[in-house]
Amino acid sequence: MVGKLELEVVMKSSADKFWGAIRNSSELFPKILPEQFKSIEVVEGDGQSVGSVRLVQYAEGVPIVTFTKEKLEIADEENKTVSYTVIDGELATLFKSFKATLQVVPLPQGEGALVKWNIEYDKASDEVPDPNLVQETAKKTFTDLDDYLLNN
């Protein structure tokens, strides 16, 4: 019941600008995406370095999941890559393991960025559906963030 979902989305924002927003997502996401995020609170560490833990409270616009607690596993500034595992919340009951990785890759001539996002998971049971909804929500988050960055 182990699986992997991958997503690639082209952004119009520069890789540096998009990466900066991802790294500042604890403050930025609830402000600019209130239909998805009620709050994101750093509960351990500084929110930027490996081992940090965040409590993400989701808004009405996100189905099934009300909150997740996620632990930062990778914070690679040079390669613009972050990875975290879900350690609490509805996803933690549906999946034995759930790990998301995001990388922001500059496009040639500085014309935007490619966001590579994937999740690796191990379902708690056969009845648990593939997390396609999580993938769709991630795509919406990235697209909405890109729109915000282009207009601000």
N, C-alpha and C positions, 0 to 999 in steps of 0.2 A: 504494500500500500504506500510505498515511497513514490513520490512524484516530483516533477519540476515544471514550472511554467516560466516562460520567458517573454519579455516585452521589449521592443525597441521603438522609441518615439523620437522623431526629429523635432528639435526646438529651434525657434528663430532667435532666441536670446543667445548671447555668447556663452561658451562653456564656463568661463570664470564667473559671470553674473549668475547663471543658473546654479552653479556649485555653491556660490556664496549664499544663495537663498536656501538651498538644501541644508547647508550647515547651520543656518539660522532658523530652521523650520520650527523649533520649539516656540519662538516668539512670533514668527511670521505667519505660519499656517492658520492659527485661530483668528488672526486679524483679517487676513485676506480670503480665507476659505471657511467662513463661519457656518456654512451649510454642511460642511464635512467635519470640522473640528471644533469642539466646545473649548477644550484646553489641552495644552501639552506642558506637563510639569516635570522638571528634572528632580528625581527623588534620591539619586545617588550620583556622586561625581559631579563633573562640570557640564555634562551634556555634550561635550565635544570629544572626549578621549575614551579609549577602550575601557570597558568596565562600567561606564556611565549607564544609568537606568532612567528611562522616562515613562511616565504614566500618561497615556494618550486617551482622552475622553472624546468619543465621537458624537457628532450631532445627528439630528433626525435624518439627514440626507444619506447616511451610511446604513445600509441594511444589515441586520443580524448582529453586528458587533457594537457593543456599547463602550467598551474600553479594552485597551491592551497595555501591558507593561512590557517594555522591550529593553533588551540589554545590548549595548553597542559592542560589537565584536571586532570590527575593522574600522579604522578611521585613517585613511590613506590620502593625505592632502595632495601629494605629488601626482597620484593617479586618479584623483577625484573619485574615490571609491569609499562607500560606507556599507557596512553590513551589520544587521542586528538579528537577534533571536527573540521570539516572543516567549516570555516567561510567565505570563498571567493573563487572564481574561478569557473570553469565549473561544478564541482561537487556540488557547492553550488546553482547553478541554476537548476540542474537536481533533486536535493534532498532537501526536506525541512529540513532534518537533516541527518548528516552523521558522525558517530563516530567510530573510530578504536581503538582497544585495543590489546596490544601485551604483552605477558608474556613469559619469558625465564625460563624454569624449568630444573634444573640439572637432568641428568639421573643417575641411580644407579652406584656406583663405579666410578663416575666421567667420565664416557665414553660418553661425548657429552652432548647435551641439546635437549630438546623438545621446539620448538617455537610454542606457541599457539597464534593465531591471529584471531580476528573476527571484523566484521563491522556490525553495526546496522544502519539502514537507513529508511527513510520515503521518498518515491518517490514524486516528485512534480506533476506527472500525470501518468495515466495508460500507456502512450506511452514510458515512461522511462524504459529501460531494467534493469534487475537485474545487479548489478555491478560485474559480474563474471570476467570481464577484469581487474578490480582493484585487485581482488583476485589472478589472474594469475600473474600479475605484482609483487605483494607482494611476492609470492612464488619464483619467479625468483630473486628478490632482496635478499631474505634470503639465497637462495642457492649460489648465486654469492658471497655474503658477507662471507659465510662459506668457500668457496673455497679460497677466498683472505686470510682469517685469518689462514687457514691451511698452506698456502704457504709463509706467512710473519711473 
